Amino acid sequence: MNVVEQTDTIQLTESAADMVRNLLAQKNVPNHGLRVFVSGGGCSGMQYGMALEAEPRPYDHVVESEGVRLFVDPTSMMYLGGSVVDYEDSLMGGGFRIENPNAVSTCGCGHSFKTTGQAGSAAQGDGCGCG
């Protein structure tokens, strides 16, 4: 299997890593990793996604951050390079958040974004209907 080993392209904060480890324990899959990906859609044209997976796919970037394995496909890595995945727990609703230096605008919910190559292709990123 062709897997690209990377160490500094995407990171988890300690709180995000703790939440992923908790999820892995709850689902009784302690050796799985977290797939982080980008797909078309959302209020701003691109949206983030995450899933727990047992193994990387061919050509995935595999990143170890805070003791958690991250799997990122090459296309998603083009949009996620330099990003930090965080987990916030608050009274107004917690969840995973991605700080992405490649995003020029983001949706109000933080799950959708636009890059410079997408200018004018979707909503401006404010007034999101995400809940």
C-alpha positions in Angstrom: 0.0 0.0 0.0 1.3 3.5 -0.9 1.0 5.7 2.2 2.6 9.1 2.5 4.1 9.7 5.9 3.8 13.3 7.1 4.4 14.9 10.4 3.7 18.6 10.2 0.8 19.2 7.7 -2.2 19.0 10.0 -2.4 18.9 13.8 -4.8 18.1 16.6 -5.0 20.1 19.8 -4.8 18.2 23.1 -8.5 18.6 23.6 -9.3 17.3 20.1 -7.0 14.3 20.7 -8.6 13.6 24.0 -12.1 13.6 22.4 -10.9 11.3 19.6 -9.4 8.9 22.1 -12.7 9.0 24.1 -14.7 8.2 20.9 -12.4 5.4 20.0 -12.8 3.9 23.5 -16.6 4.3 23.4 -16.8 2.5 20.1 -14.3 -0.1 21.2 -11.9 0.6 18.3 -8.8 1.8 20.0 -6.5 1.2 17.0 -8.5 3.2 14.5 -7.5 6.7 13.3 -9.4 9.8 12.4 -10.0 10.6 8.8 -10.2 14.3 8.1 -11.5 15.3 4.6 -12.8 18.1 2.5 -15.7 17.7 0.1 -17.8 20.0 -2.1 -20.9 21.5 -0.6 -21.8 23.5 2.4 -22.7 27.2 2.6 -19.3 28.4 1.3 -18.6 25.7 -1.4 -16.3 23.3 0.5 -17.1 21.4 3.8 -15.1 19.5 6.3 -15.8 15.9 7.3 -14.5 13.4 9.8 -14.8 9.7 10.3 -13.2 6.9 12.3 -11.4 4.4 10.2 -9.3 1.3 10.8 -6.6 1.8 8.2 -5.3 4.5 5.8 -6.2 4.2 2.1 -3.7 4.1 -0.7 -1.9 7.4 -1.1 -3.2 8.8 2.2 -1.1 11.2 4.3 -0.8 9.6 7.7 -0.1 12.1 10.5 0.5 11.3 14.1 -0.6 14.2 16.3 -1.0 14.1 20.1 -0.9 10.2 19.9 -3.7 10.0 17.4 -3.3 8.9 13.8 -4.9 11.2 11.2 -5.7 10.0 7.7 -6.0 12.6 4.9 -6.4 11.9 1.2 -4.1 13.9 -1.1 -6.9 16.2 -2.5 -8.1 17.1 1.0 -4.5 17.7 2.1 -4.2 20.4 -0.6 -6.9 22.3 1.3 -6.0 21.3 4.8 -2.2 21.8 4.9 -1.2 23.8 8.0 -4.6 23.3 9.7 -5.3 22.7 13.3 -8.2 20.5 14.5 -9.6 21.6 17.9 -12.4 20.5 20.1 -14.5 23.0 22.0 -17.0 22.1 24.6 -19.4 25.0 25.5 -22.9 25.7 26.7 -23.8 27.0 23.2 -22.8 23.7 21.6 -19.4 22.1 21.4 -17.7 20.2 18.6 -14.7 19.9 16.4 -13.4 23.1 14.7 -10.8 23.4 12.1 -8.5 26.4 12.0 -7.6 26.4 8.3 -5.0 29.0 7.0 -6.1 28.2 3.5 -9.7 29.4 4.0 -10.3 33.0 2.8 -13.9 32.9 4.3 -15.8 30.5 6.4 -19.5 29.8 7.0 -21.0 31.1 10.3 -21.1 27.5 11.6 -17.4 26.9 10.9 -18.0 23.7 8.9 -17.8 25.2 5.5 -15.2 27.4 3.8 -14.0 29.0 0.6 -10.5 29.2 -0.8 -9.0 31.9 -3.1 -9.7 29.7 -6.1 -13.4 29.7 -5.4 -14.0 33.5 -5.3 -17.6 34.2 -6.3 -18.6 30.6 -6.5 -20.9 30.3 -3.5 -22.4 32.3 -0.6 -20.1 34.8 1.0 -19.8 32.7 4.2 -22.0 34.9 6.5 -25.6 34.2 7.3 -25.1 30.5 7.2 -28.1 28.3 7.8 -26.1 25.6 9.6 -27.3 24.7 13.0 
